[in-house]
Amino acid sequence: MGVHLTVRRPSTTTVSFTVSNASPRSTLPAKLAFYLQVLIRGLLFISTLLIDTAALRSIFFYDNGPIIPWKVIWSSPIGSLLCRTADAYSWRVIAIASALVIYGVFRKGYTEESLLVIRGLGIQTSTSSASYCSTSATRFIPTTQIQDIVIHEAFKGFEVRFYLAIIVEGEPDVVVVFPNLLPKRLILEEVWRGTRQCLYESKSASVYG
């Protein structure tokens, strides 16, 4: 899936640039496919928890509790199916399979990186985590520490790649924006122009560093 850019301007002094390789959900089939994926993930997660519970029923979930009647559940058709499935494999196989399923359920499968620019305050970069269970990695750079914003070029294997970089005062290395996705030059130029316009009110500068 290609990388696409989304630009939001909530005010004249704030602009947000987000690049993502997730499938766009602008059409009805795309939206239906997304909700179907959510449904499948939910069913897999619930099924995994139920099988794990059935595998541990002889230790923790055999007698009826104050709220959940476990004996009635295990004797029901669905409960019997869960018990047969859990008893067909060793606890090691169930544990490994459950971990893999839960990992797949909570894995996003896409990357999203953003750049938030606030005039007079600074720039915040953000990279989404690979899992729904963890938060994004963010960094805020005050305007007073930003020396310049440039587009560099570098070799990645046998390919020339462009990347947007922030030169921060007192740091030997530049801060690469969108480091994982490395969008194409046209996207970087649009982000570069919008960032400088928001920060410096359209002051002119050279694109390349």
C-alpha positions in Angstrom: 0.0 0.0 0.0 1.4 3.4 -1.0 1.9 6.3 1.4 -0.7 9.0 1.4 -0.7 12.5 3.1 -3.5 14.1 5.1 -3.4 17.8 5.9 -5.5 19.4 8.6 -5.5 23.1 9.5 -7.6 23.7 12.6 -6.5 27.3 12.8 -4.2 29.8 10.9 -1.4 29.1 13.4 -1.7 25.3 13.5 -1.3 22.7 10.8 -1.0 18.9 11.0 0.5 16.6 8.4 -0.1 12.9 8.7 1.4 10.2 6.4 0.1 6.6 6.5 0.3 3.4 4.5 -3.1 2.3 5.8 -5.8 1.5 3.3 -8.0 4.6 2.8 -11.6 4.2 3.9 -13.2 6.7 1.6 -15.4 4.3 -0.3 -18.3 2.1 1.0 -16.5 -1.3 0.1 -13.4 -0.1 1.9 -15.4 0.9 5.0 -17.2 -2.5 5.0 -13.9 -4.3 4.7 -12.6 -2.4 7.6 -15.6 -3.2 9.9 -15.5 -6.8 8.8 -11.8 -6.9 9.8 -12.7 -5.4 13.2 -15.5 -8.0 13.6 -13.1 -10.9 12.8 -10.5 -9.6 15.2 -13.1 -9.4 17.9 -14.4 -12.9 17.3 -10.8 -14.3 17.3 -10.0 -12.6 20.5 -13.2 -13.8 22.3 -12.7 -17.3 21.0 -9.2 -17.4 22.2 -10.2 -16.3 25.7 -12.9 -18.9 25.8 -10.6 -21.7 24.8 -8.0 -20.6 27.3 -10.7 -20.5 30.0 -11.8 -24.0 29.0 -8.2 -25.2 29.2 -8.0 -24.0 32.8 -11.5 -25.1 33.8 -10.2 -27.9 36.0 -8.1 -25.5 38.0 -10.0 -22.2 38.2 -13.3 -22.4 36.4 -15.0 -25.7 37.3 -17.3 -25.0 40.2 -20.1 -22.5 39.8 -19.1 -19.0 40.9 -21.2 -16.4 42.6 -21.9 -14.8 39.2 -21.0 -17.2 36.4 -22.4 -20.8 36.5 -19.4 -22.6 35.0 -20.9 -26.1 35.2 -23.9 -25.0 33.1 -21.6 -23.3 30.6 -19.3 -26.3 30.1 -22.3 -28.6 29.7 -23.9 -26.5 27.0 -23.3 -27.3 23.3 -20.8 -24.3 22.9 -19.1 -25.1 26.2 -18.7 -28.8 25.2 -17.2 -27.7 21.9 -14.8 -25.4 23.7 -13.8 -28.2 26.1 -13.2 -30.7 23.3 -11.0 -28.2 21.5 -9.0 -27.3 24.6 -8.6 -31.0 25.6 -7.4 -31.9 22.1 -4.1 -30.0 22.6 -1.5 -29.6 25.3 -1.3 -26.5 27.4 1.9 -25.5 25.6 0.3 -25.6 22.2 -2.7 -23.6 23.4 -0.5 -21.0 25.1 1.7 -20.5 22.0 -1.3 -20.4 19.7 -3.2 -17.9 22.0 -0.1 -15.6 22.2 0.1 -15.6 18.4 -3.6 -14.9 17.9 -3.7 -12.1 20.5 -0.5 -10.6 18.9 -2.2 -10.7 15.5 -5.4 -9.3 16.8 -3.8 -6.2 18.4 -1.2 -5.6 15.7 -2.2 -2.7 13.6 -0.6 -3.8 10.3 0.1 -0.2 9.2 2.2 2.8 10.2 1.1 6.3 10.7 3.4 9.2 11.3 2.5 12.8 11.9 4.0 16.3 12.2 2.1 18.9 14.2 3.2 22.5 13.8 2.1 25.3 16.1 3.4 28.8 15.4 5.1 30.4 18.4 5.4 27.1 20.3 7.2 24.5 18.1 6.8 21.2 16.3 5.7 17.8 17.6 6.6 14.6 15.7 4.7 11.4 16.3 5.1 7.8 15.1 2.3 5.3 15.8 3.1 2.0 17.6 2.8 -1.3 15.9 0.2 -2.4 18.4 -3.2 -1.0 19.6 -2.0 -1.7 23.2 0.8 0.8 23.2 1.0 4.6 22.7 2.7 6.5 19.9 6.2 7.7 20.2 6.2 11.5 20.3 8.7 14.3 20.6 8.2 18.1 21.0 10.8 20.6 19.7 10.3 24.2 20.8 10.6 26.9 18.2 13.6 28.5 20.0 15.6 25.3 19.4 14.7 24.9 15.7 17.5 26.1 13.5 16.1 25.1 10.2 13.9 22.6 8.4 15.4 21.1 5.2 15.0 18.3 2.7 18.0 16.0 2.5 18.8 13.2 0.1 20.5 9.9 1.0 21.2 6.5 -0.4 19.1 3.6 0.8 20.7 0.5 -0.8 21.0 1.5 -4.5 18.1 4.0 -4.3 18.2 7.7 -3.6 15.7 8.7 -1.0 14.6 12.1 0.2 13.8 12.8 3.8 12.6 15.8 5.8 14.9 16.8 8.6 14.8 19.3 11.5 18.1 20.8 12.6 17.9 21.2 16.3 20.2 23.6 18.2 22.8 21.7 20.3 22.2 18.3 18.8 24.8 16.7 16.5 22.2 14.7 14.5 19.1 16.0 12.7 15.6 14.8 13.6 14.2 12.9 10.7 10.5 13.5 10.1 8.5 10.4 9.0 11.6 8.2 9.5 9.8 4.8 9.0 7.6 5.6 5.9 10.0 8.1 4.2 7.4 9.4 1.8 8.2 10.6 -1.7 9.7 13.9 -2.6 6.4 15.6 -3.7 4.9 14.8 -0.3 8.0 16.1 1.6 7.9 19.3 -0.4 4.3 20.0 0.5 5.0 19.3 4.1 8.1 21.5 4.0 6.3 24.4 2.5 3.4 24.1 4.9 5.6 23.8 7.9 7.7 26.9 7.1 4.6 28.9 6.2 3.1 28.1 9.6 6.2 28.6 11.6 7.8 31.6 9.8 4.8 33.2 8.0 6.1 32.3 4.5 9.6 33.5 4.9 11.7 32.3 2.0 14.4 29.7 2.3 16.3 27.1 0.4 14.6 23.7 0.1 17.7 21.5 0.1 20.2 21.3 2.9 
